[in-house]
């Protein structure tokens, strides 16, 4: 995973408020892995997006 390239396409900034402990965990993970926080967040968001394709109406909705 460390060899994968992220944020290579056109970038767009979004601002979100997240729980302090989540933000601090991302800071710790970035420090421990030398992966920029932005890349870690993109990885997490891409994984969430792939798990929830129904939110994009790209898969059947489930109950």
Beta strands, then each sheet from edge to edge (+ up, - down):
end
